[in-house]
Amino acid sequence: MSKSNIRATGFVLAKRAELTGDDFYDIKVSENITVAVLCDGVGSAQAGAEAAKRVTTHLINNFKNRPVAWSIEKSIKTFIKSINSILYKESIDQYERPELVTTLTIVVIDENRLYGANVGDSRIYIKRDEELKQLSFDHNEEGMESVLSNAIGINDDVEIFYFENNIQKDDSILLCSDGLYSLMSNDMLSQHMRNGATPLVKKASKLMEDNLPDDTSAIVIDILDIDEVSKLKQLSLDIPEKLKKGDEIDGYRLKLSLIQNNRTWICEKKGIEYVIKFAPTEAIDNPDILDLYVKEVWNAKRLKAGFFPKSVVPKNRTARYYLMTKLDGITLKQYLKKRHLSIDESIVLAKTLLSMSQYLLKYDLVHGDIKPENIIVIERDGKRIFKIIDFGSITEVYSINNKAGTPSYLAPERFKDAFINEKTEIFSIGVTLYESLTGKFPYGEIEPFQNPTFKKAKLPRNYNNNIPNWLESIVLRAISADENLRYENYTLMNYEVENPNKVKPFFNKNTPLLQRDPLKFYKFGFYFLLILNFIMWIKTS
C-alpha cells in the first residue's frame, strides 16, 4: 500500500491530572507496508508503562528488519511471542512475579490486505460504509470485564488472537485502549473518528469534563485509496496464449518477436514502433505468476527516470501488456563481442548503474539482475549512453529469491540463500564493469545450478593495461568474494568513482605484505635483521 494512500494519526491522554500514563503507541508508514501498534500498560503492575513502550518499540523495530521470506502472520506471531518471553523472564528475575505486563494491539497493512492481532482487552475496529465492527477479541475473565485473562508478560506463553481481512477504499481502522471504548458507544466512536485520533480522544475527555478515569489512547488509519498493484490485478484483461507476426491488439501490430517465448515483441501503431510485453501464459492459471507480472507492470508504470526506457500502460487496453519505447541500440553484451568499453565509457556505465540503484532504493527496490544483457548501448551526439532494461527482475531489497539474477553475476553469498541487498547488487555492478573492461568474468562463467568456488580474481590490468590503478581498485573492491571487504553501499562506491584521487589500493586479506605495503615490508625486514644480528652478537660475545 503506497504511503500516499494512507493517512494515520495517533493520540494519548493520561488519566485525571497525571502528566504521563501507561499507554504507548507508534505508527510507521513506509512505501510498501504500514505497521501500527498500541499498548495499554496494566496499571496494577509496577512496570506496566515500561512494558507498553518496550512491546511497541520491539514490534516496530522488528518489522523494519523483517525477513521478506517470512509471511506477515509468521512475523506478527513470532515477534509477539519473542517480546512476551523476554518480559516474563525479566519480571521473574527482577520482581519474582509478572510486573512487566501490558495489553497489545497491532495491525499491518500490506497491499490491500489487513493483518491484525491483539492480546488483552485493547481493541481493533474497522469502519466500512459508516458501520463500525470490532475485529479483535477481548481477553477478559468470564463475567468479569475488568479482569484480564491474557496479557503480554503475564505468562511464559501467550495466547494471540490473530485475523486477516481485505481492505477497501474509504475504510478506517481504529486501535484503542479500554479507556476510550468504555466511555464511548460504537456510534460515538464511528462519528468522531472521522477527523482522526486527536479529536476522538479529546471528545472522550470532554465527556468526563477533562477528568479521564483511565489513560485513553487511539490510532486511526484512513484508507484513502486501494493499492495500485491490486487495482491492476483486478482488471478483467485477456492473456493471449498464442502470438504471431501480423497479429493486431488494440491497434498495435506485431512485427518481430524479441524473445524465444514470443511474449515480447516489436510492434507498430500509426507509424511508431514500440516494444510490447505480454503476461506469460502461465499467469492464466497461476496467481503467483500473475502477481509477479502485475508488479512488473506497476514498476514499469511508476519508475520514471532517464536510465530506464519510457513505459506506458494504455488505459483502454483489452489484454495484459505494457509498452516501452523502442531503443535504437544494442545490448552491452552484443557490443562487447566486438570491443571493450573505453575507460571513460566504463566510468559513465558505473555512474549510470549506481544512480539507477540509488533511485530504486528510494522505493525499497533493487534491480536484481544487473548484467550486460540488460543494458542497452545507445549512440547520442557522438557519445555512448546506457539504458537499463528488464522491469521483471526488479524486486524488494532484502528479499530472498534464488531465481533472481544470473549465476555469473551473483555474489557468493547469494548461492547460500542470502538476501538481496546493496552489497550483492554492488557485486553484480562490479562483475559487469570487469567484463566491460576485459571481456572476461572475474571468477569464470558460472552455469545454472552450479555450486561455484570463488578463488582469487585475476587483476583486470592483466587483460587490459589501459585500466588505471584507481579504477582497478574500485572494480576489485566491488567484486570481492569477501562481502566484508566490499563497498558497504552505493554511496561509498559512487564517491570513489567521482573522486579517483581518494581511492586507496585494494588488496585481499591474503595478499602478501610486500605487495600491499612494500615500505612497511622492508622496514619490518630491516628491524628483524637488526634484532637478529644483535642476538647473534650477544651469543658470540
Number of C-alpha atoms within 10 A of each C-alpha: 23 19 15 13 15 20 14 20 17 23 21 24 25 20 19 16 11 11 8 12 20 25 31 29 26 19 20 15 18 16 15 15 16 23 20 25 26 31 36 31 30 24 17 9 15 16 19 25 22 19 29 26 20 18 30 23 15 14 23 22 11 13 19 12 9 18 15 16 13 12 10 20 15 11 18 24 16 13 17 24 18 16 19 24 18 14 25 22 20 16 20 14 11 11 13 11 16 23 25 31 31 34 29 29 25 28 25 23 24 18 18 20 17 18 19 24 24 30 27 28 27 27 27 26 19 22 20 16 8 14 12 20 15 15 20 23 18 20 21 16 12 10 7 9 12 11 13 18 17 21 25 32 29 23 17 14 13 18 17 20 17 18 15 16 13 10 22 16 14 15 19 26 24 27 29 30 28 21 24 26 18 11 18 18 11 14 11 15 21 21 14 18 23 16 12 21 24 19 14 25 25 19 20 25 22 11 12 13 10 15 15 21 14 20 23 28 32 31 27 26 25 22 22 16 18 20 23 17 19 17 13 16 18 10 11 10 13 13 17 16 13 10 16 14 14 12 13 15 14 11 12 19 21 23 18 16 18 14 10 7 11 17 20 22 22 21 26 18 13 8 7 10 18 22 22 24 20 20 24 20 16 13 16 14 9 11 12 11 16 19 16 17 21 24 21 20 26 20 19 24 17 10 17 13 12 12 19 20 22 16 21 16 15 11 6 7 14 14 16 22 24 22 24 20 16 16 15 10 16 15 19 22 19 13 17 16 9 9 12 17 20 13 15 10 17 19 16 16 23 21 17 19 27 21 17 20 22 19 17 19 17 10 15 16 21 26 24 27 25 28 24 22 17 17 24 24 22 18 12 9 7 7 8 16 18 23 21 22 21 17 22 18 17 22 23 20 20 19 20 19 17 15 10 18 21 16 22 20 25 25 27 22 15 18 15 10 11 16 20 26 21 21 20 27 27 28 26 26 26 25 28 30 28 22 20 25 25 21 20 16 19 24 18 13 12 16 11 10 8 9 12 16 11 14 10 13 15 13 16 26 15 10 13 13 11 12 18 13 16 19 21 20 19 23 26 26 24 28 30 25 21 15 17 10 16 21 21 16 16 19 15 11 22 19 13 17 21 13 11 14 9 11 18 12 15 19 16 15 10 8 12 12 14 11 10 16 12 12 12 12 14 13 11 12 12 12 11 12 12 12 12 11 12 11 11 11 10 8 8 6 5
